[in-house]
């Protein structure tokens, strides 16, 4: 069984840790965690697409979603969160109080 600890090596933002089971890329950005309930999905359609596919005038960001039976969990950087914040009048997202 392989184990890796971050204390074993000096790392910077371009480093990647990996073994046969997983790969970890380090990010400098803080990430927001949010959730969308089924009734809020339609209002979140545009920011979801913008986060997944990006836009011509911005750098790509970090975005991940997990669909469960009763909600969608979002993990996103500031660029993607800005897409949801800009659509806040119709896009209902509940955010965790802290960032990762």
C-alpha positions as CSV (number, residue, x, y, z in Angstrom):
1,X,0.0,0.0,0.0
2,X,1.4,3.4,-1.0
3,X,1.1,6.4,1.2
4,X,2.0,10.0,0.4
5,X,2.2,12.9,2.7
6,X,2.6,16.6,1.8
7,X,5.3,17.0,4.4
8,X,7.7,14.6,2.5
9,X,8.3,17.0,-0.4
10,X,8.5,20.8,-1.0
11,X,5.6,21.6,-3.3
12,X,4.5,24.6,-5.4
13,X,1.3,25.3,-7.3
14,X,2.4,23.3,-10.3
15,X,3.0,20.0,-8.4
16,X,1.0,16.9,-8.8
17,X,0.9,14.0,-6.3
18,X,-0.2,10.6,-7.7
19,X,-0.2,6.9,-7.0
20,X,-2.1,4.0,-8.6
21,X,-5.3,5.1,-6.8
22,X,-5.5,8.8,-7.2
23,X,-4.0,12.0,-8.5
24,X,-3.9,15.3,-6.6
25,X,-3.2,18.7,-8.3
26,X,-2.5,21.6,-6.0
27,X,-4.5,24.8,-6.5
28,X,-3.7,28.2,-5.0
29,X,-7.3,29.3,-5.2
30,X,-9.9,28.9,-2.5
31,X,-12.9,26.9,-3.5
32,X,-16.6,27.4,-2.6
33,X,-19.0,24.6,-1.9
34,X,-22.6,25.0,-2.7
35,X,-25.8,23.0,-3.3
36,X,-28.7,23.4,-5.6
37,X,-32.0,21.8,-4.8
38,X,-34.2,20.4,-7.6
39,X,-36.5,23.4,-7.5
40,X,-33.5,25.7,-8.2
41,X,-32.1,23.8,-11.1
42,X,-33.8,25.7,-13.9
43,X,-32.7,29.1,-12.5
44,X,-29.1,27.8,-12.3
45,X,-29.0,26.5,-15.9
46,X,-27.0,29.4,-17.4
47,X,-24.4,29.7,-14.6
48,X,-24.0,25.9,-14.6
49,X,-23.2,26.0,-18.4
50,X,-21.0,29.0,-18.0
51,X,-19.0,27.3,-15.2
52,X,-18.7,24.0,-17.1
53,X,-17.7,25.4,-20.5
54,X,-16.1,28.8,-19.6
55,X,-16.3,31.8,-21.8
56,X,-14.1,33.3,-24.5
57,X,-13.0,36.3,-22.4
58,X,-12.0,34.6,-19.2
59,X,-9.5,32.0,-18.2
60,X,-10.8,28.6,-17.3
61,X,-11.6,27.9,-13.7
62,X,-12.1,25.0,-11.4
63,X,-15.6,23.5,-11.4
64,X,-17.0,20.2,-10.3
65,X,-20.5,19.0,-9.6
66,X,-22.0,15.9,-8.1
67,X,-25.6,15.0,-8.7
68,X,-27.4,13.2,-6.0
69,X,-31.1,12.2,-5.7
70,X,-32.2,15.3,-3.9
71,X,-29.5,17.9,-4.8
72,X,-26.5,18.9,-6.8
73,X,-23.3,19.7,-4.9
74,X,-21.0,22.3,-6.5
75,X,-17.3,22.8,-5.9
76,X,-16.0,25.9,-7.7
77,X,-13.4,28.7,-7.8
78,X,-14.1,32.4,-7.7
79,X,-14.6,32.7,-11.5
80,X,-17.4,30.1,-11.4
81,X,-18.9,31.5,-8.2
82,X,-19.1,34.9,-9.9
83,X,-21.3,33.3,-12.6
84,X,-23.7,32.1,-9.9
85,X,-23.5,35.4,-8.0
86,X,-24.3,37.4,-11.2
87,X,-27.5,35.3,-11.7
88,X,-28.4,35.4,-8.0
89,X,-31.9,36.8,-8.7
90,X,-32.9,33.5,-10.3
91,X,-30.1,31.0,-9.4
92,X,-30.6,29.7,-5.9
93,X,-27.5,28.2,-4.4
94,X,-26.9,27.5,-0.7
95,X,-23.2,28.0,0.1
96,X,-21.2,26.5,2.9
97,X,-20.0,29.2,5.4
98,X,-16.3,28.5,4.8
99,X,-14.1,28.0,1.7
100,X,-11.7,25.2,1.1
